[in-house]
């Protein structure tokens, strides 16, 4: 009897499991190449069919970006029936290169499906200024900043800055001031009304002679003005190039090892200072070099022992926190950059609380 009961339960279980809906998409990924910027609503459609044997109810569709609006059938999709999920958007609001995931939730056998909408936006000849959203003295720039991302210490990296003359007269653009590592070239300094201009930027990291994140400004002169207001922000992360190291060089490389990366200095009264020591040991086979240390704020000073650490040796990095003008819980960090190819950057954290006389 128990045997037959088990068989019956198994058959029922299999039958229940077989009764599911299934969303089979004709196209899970849509790539929109060279889509013109426009203020008119655009639409991308994902078609699907219920290949299961029970109706499918889509409960919600969630794009990863708020710029996308999803639309889906509210009624159940019967077995064998087809339908669609559409996504609408304004193309001029999207970044020039976009890649968005879209999650579809339902009662199907696979309760969550992933869709992808990707592509790139280009200038629209009929609406030439749509992608130029950052005003500057009558001009409009595509971006108010230039992010060069990762730049190797001896690398020369180039980028292009685009702008649009939205005024009713010709505008002259010139270079007023650039950082040491930056060169700007403006092939056509005078830009007629309704026309586009271009600035070619060259960044020579060797001239910067630094490591880590860099934040600087490029100052432009527009129509020979004497102000310093016309600026574009420039950022780069200068790092050592370990990509060309051989296997043997990697095996013989230095290894930066901290005894601990967090220190709690406890409670301080306003105006008191706390010294937080971090011990750094070279567990590698060649000299470890501390390239740079940077504190997250001016309230934290950093003092080093040895910058060059032989294999097996240690040094101390001291972070001194000044509580003057501070209150409540404090969290500060120190970034340490070394020539360890596997772990070139380490974040050290100090924390504690500032108490007042009334506490």
C-alpha positions in Angstrom: 0.0 0.0 0.0 2.8 2.4 0.9 4.5 1.6 -2.4 1.4 2.5 -4.4 0.8 5.6 -2.4 4.3 6.8 -3.0 3.9 6.2 -6.7 0.7 8.1 -6.8 2.2 11.1 -4.9 5.1 11.1 -7.3 2.8 11.1 -10.3 0.8 13.9 -8.9 3.9 15.9 -8.1 5.2 15.5 -11.7 1.8 16.5 -13.1 1.8 19.6 -10.9 5.3 20.5 -11.9 4.4 20.1 -15.6 1.6 22.6 -15.3 3.6 25.8 -15.8 3.7 28.7 -18.1 6.9 29.6 -20.0 7.9 32.9 -21.6 9.9 32.2 -24.8 11.3 35.5 -26.2 12.0 36.0 -29.8 14.5 38.7 -28.9 16.0 39.0 -25.4 18.5 41.6 -26.5 17.8 44.7 -28.7 20.7 46.9 -29.9 19.8 50.3 -31.3 22.8 51.4 -33.4 23.3 55.1 -34.2 19.9 56.2 -32.8 19.4 59.9 -33.5 18.8 62.1 -30.4 15.1 63.2 -30.4 12.4 64.6 -28.1 9.9 62.3 -29.7 9.2 59.1 -27.8 11.0 56.0 -29.1 9.9 52.4 -28.6 11.6 49.0 -28.4 9.6 45.8 -28.5 10.4 42.4 -27.0 8.1 39.7 -28.5 7.4 36.5 -26.7 5.2 33.4 -26.7 3.8 31.4 -23.9 5.1 27.9 -24.7 3.9 26.4 -21.4 0.5 24.8 -20.7 -1.0 27.3 -18.2 -1.7 31.1 -18.6 1.2 33.4 -17.7 0.5 36.5 -15.7 3.3 39.2 -15.9 3.2 41.0 -12.6 5.8 43.7 -13.3 8.6 44.8 -15.6 11.4 46.8 -14.1 14.1 48.6 -16.2 17.3 49.4 -14.4 17.0 53.1 -15.5 14.2 55.5 -14.7 14.6 56.9 -18.2 12.9 53.7 -19.6 9.1 53.1 -19.2 8.0 49.5 -19.5 4.6 48.4 -20.9 3.3 44.8 -20.7 0.0 42.9 -21.1 -2.2 43.1 -18.1 -4.4 40.1 -19.0 -3.1 36.5 -18.7 -1.3 35.2 -21.8 -2.9 31.9 -22.7 -0.8 28.8 -23.6 0.3 29.1 -27.2 -0.5 32.8 -27.4 2.0 35.6 -28.3 2.3 39.0 -26.9 5.0 41.7 -26.3 6.7 43.9 -23.8 7.6 47.4 -25.0 9.9 50.0 -23.6 9.6 53.6 -24.4 12.1 56.4 -23.8 13.3 59.8 -25.0 16.6 59.2 -26.8 18.1 62.6 -26.1 17.9 61.8 -22.3 20.0 58.6 -22.6 23.8 58.5 -22.4 25.6 58.4 -25.8 26.4 54.7 -25.1 23.8 52.8 -23.1 23.3 49.3 -21.8 20.2 48.6 -19.7 18.9 45.5 -18.1 15.2 44.9 -17.8 13.7 42.4 -15.3 10.5 40.6 -16.1 8.6 39.1 -13.2 5.7 36.6 -13.7 4.2 33.3 -12.5 6.0 31.3 -15.2 8.2 28.4 -14.4 11.1 30.8 -14.6 9.7 33.7 -12.5 12.3 36.2 -13.5 13.6 36.9 -17.0 16.3 39.3 -18.1 16.1 41.5 -21.2 18.7 43.9 -22.5 18.3 47.2 -24.3 21.6 48.6 -25.6 22.8 51.0 -28.3 24.3 54.4 -28.9 22.9 57.9 -29.5 24.2 60.2 -32.3 23.5 63.8 -33.3 20.2 64.5 -35.0 20.8 66.8 -38.1 17.2 68.2 -37.6 17.8 68.9 -33.9 21.6 69.5 -33.8 21.8 70.9 -30.2 19.9 68.1 -28.3 23.0 66.3 -27.0 24.7 69.6 -25.9 23.2 70.1 -22.4 25.9 72.0 -20.5 25.9 75.8 -21.2 29.0 77.9 -21.1 29.0 81.6 -22.1 26.4 81.0 -24.9 28.0 77.7 -26.0 26.7 74.3 -25.2 29.0 71.4 -24.4 28.2 67.7 -24.5 29.7 67.3 -21.1 31.0 69.6 -18.4 33.8 67.1 -17.6 36.3 64.9 -19.2 36.9 61.5 -17.5 40.0 59.8 -18.9 39.5 56.8 -16.5 42.6 54.7 -16.1 45.9 56.2 -17.5 49.2 54.5 -17.1 52.1 56.5 -15.7 53.9 56.8 -19.1 50.8 56.8 -21.3 49.6 59.6 -23.6 45.8 59.5 -23.8 43.6 61.5 -26.0 39.9 62.6 -25.9 37.6 64.9 -27.9 35.4 67.6 -26.5 32.4 68.7 -28.6 30.4 71.9 -28.3 27.6 73.8 -30.1 27.2 77.5 -30.8 23.6 78.2 -29.9 24.0 82.0 -30.1 23.1 84.2 -33.1 26.7 85.3 -33.7 30.1 83.8 -34.3 32.0 82.8 -31.1 35.7 82.6 -30.7 37.1 79.9 -28.4 40.7 79.8 -27.1 42.7 78.1 -24.4 43.3 80.2 -21.3 44.9 77.7 -18.9 45.6 74.0 -18.8 47.1 71.6 -16.2 50.7 70.6 -16.7 49.9 67.3 -18.4 47.2 68.6 -20.7 47.5 70.1 -24.2 44.4 71.4 -26.1 44.1 71.9 -29.8 41.2 73.9 -31.3 41.4 73.5 -35.1 38.7 76.0 -35.8 38.6 78.7 -33.1 35.8 80.6 -34.6 32.4 78.8 -34.7 29.5 80.2 -36.6 25.9 80.3 -35.2 24.2 76.9 -35.2 27.5 75.1 -35.9 29.5 72.6 -33.9 33.1 73.0 -32.7 35.6 70.5 -31.4 38.6 70.6 -29.0 41.2 67.8 -29.1 42.7 67.0 -25.7 46.0 65.2 -25.1 46.9 64.0 -21.6 50.6 63.1 -21.0 50.7 61.2 -17.7 54.5 61.3 -17.6 54.4 65.1 -17.3 52.0 64.8 -14.4 54.5 62.6 -12.5 51.9 61.4 -10.0 49.8 58.5 -9.0 46.2 58.0 -8.1 43.1 60.1 -8.8 43.6 63.5 -10.3 41.0 66.3 -10.5 41.9 69.4 -12.4 40.3 72.1 -14.6 40.8 73.3 -18.1 40.0 77.0 -18.5 38.7 78.3 -21.8 38.5 81.9 -23.1 35.3 82.6 -24.9 35.2 85.8 -27.0 38.4 87.0 -25.3 36.8 87.2 -21.8 39.1 87.7 -18.8 37.2 85.5 -16.4 38.1 82.0 -15.1 34.5 80.8 -15.1 34.6 78.9 -18.4 36.0 75.6 -17.2 35.8 72.0 -17.9 36.7 69.5 -15.2 39.2 66.8 -15.9 39.7 63.6 -14.0 42.1 60.6 -14.4 43.4 57.7 -12.4 47.1 57.3 -12.9 48.3 53.8 -12.3 51.5 51.8 -12.8 51.5 49.6 -15.8 52.0 46.0 -14.7 50.5 44.5 -17.9 53.9 43.9 -19.5 55.4 42.0 -16.6 56.5 38.4 -17.3 55.5 35.5 -15.2 58.9 35.4 -13.6 58.7 39.2 -12.8 55.3 38.6 -11.2 56.7 35.8 -9.1 59.6 37.9 -7.9 57.4 41.0 -7.3 56.9 42.8 -4.0 53.8 41.9 -1.9 52.2 44.6 0.3 50.7 43.1 3.4 49.1 45.2 6.2 48.8 43.8 9.7 45.4 45.5 9.8 43.6 48.0 7.6 41.2 49.5 10.1 41.9 51.3 13.4 39.3 52.6 15.9 40.8 55.5 17.9 37.9 55.4 20.4 36.5 58.6 21.9 38.2 62.0 21.6 37.4 65.5 23.0 37.1 68.2 20.4 40.6 69.5 19.7 42.4 66.3 20.6 44.5 64.3 18.1 44.7 60.6 17.6 47.6 58.7 16.1 46.6 55.5 14.2 49.5 53.3 13.2 49.4 50.8 10.3 52.2 48.2 9.9 53.1 47.4 6.3 55.3 44.4 5.6 56.8 43.3 2.3 56.1 39.6 1.9 57.5 39.6 -1.7 60.9 38.9 -3.2 61.9 42.5 -4.3 61.8 46.0 -2.9 58.3 47.4 -2.1 58.0 51.0 -2.9 55.3 53.3 -1.5 54.4 55.5 -4.4 51.9 57.7 -2.7 49.6 58.2 0.3 46.5 60.3 0.3 44.2 61.2 3.1 40.5 61.6 2.5 40.4 65.0 4.2 42.7 67.8 5.5 41.9 66.7 9.1 44.1 63.6 8.7 47.9 63.9 8.3 50.0 61.0 7.1 53.6 60.2 8.1 55.7 57.5 6.6 58.6 55.4 7.9 60.6 54.0 5.0 59.3 54.4 1.5 61.5 51.6 0.1 60.9 48.3 2.0 63.2 45.4 1.5 61.8 41.8 1.3 60.8 40.6 4.8 61.0 44.1 6.3 58.2 46.4 7.6 57.4 50.0 8.0 54.8 52.1 9.8 52.3 54.4 8.3 50.9 56.8 10.9 47.6 58.6 10.3 47.0 61.5 12.7 43.4 62.7 13.0 42.7 66.2 14.3 39.3 66.4 15.9 39.2 70.3 15.9 35.8 71.4 14.6 34.5 67.8 14.4 31.6 66.1 16.2 29.9 62.8 16.3 31.1 59.6 14.6 34.1 60.0 12.3 35.2 57.8 9.4 38.4 58.8 7.5 40.5 56.9 5.1 44.1 56.9 3.7 44.9 55.5 0.3 48.3 53.8 0.0 49.6 53.2 -3.5 52.6 50.8 -4.0 54.4 48.9 -6.7 52.7 45.6 -5.7 51.3 44.4 -9.1 48.6 42.3 -7.5 47.4 44.8 -4.9 48.7 48.3 -5.9 46.1 50.2 -3.9 45.0 49.7 -0.3 42.4 51.7 1.6 43.2 52.2 5.3 40.3 53.3 7.6 40.3 55.1 10.9 37.2 55.7 13.0 36.0 56.9 16.3 33.7 59.4 18.1 34.1 63.1 19.1 32.6 63.9 22.4 31.7 67.4 23.7 32.1 68.6 27.3 28.3 68.2 27.8 28.4 64.5 27.0 
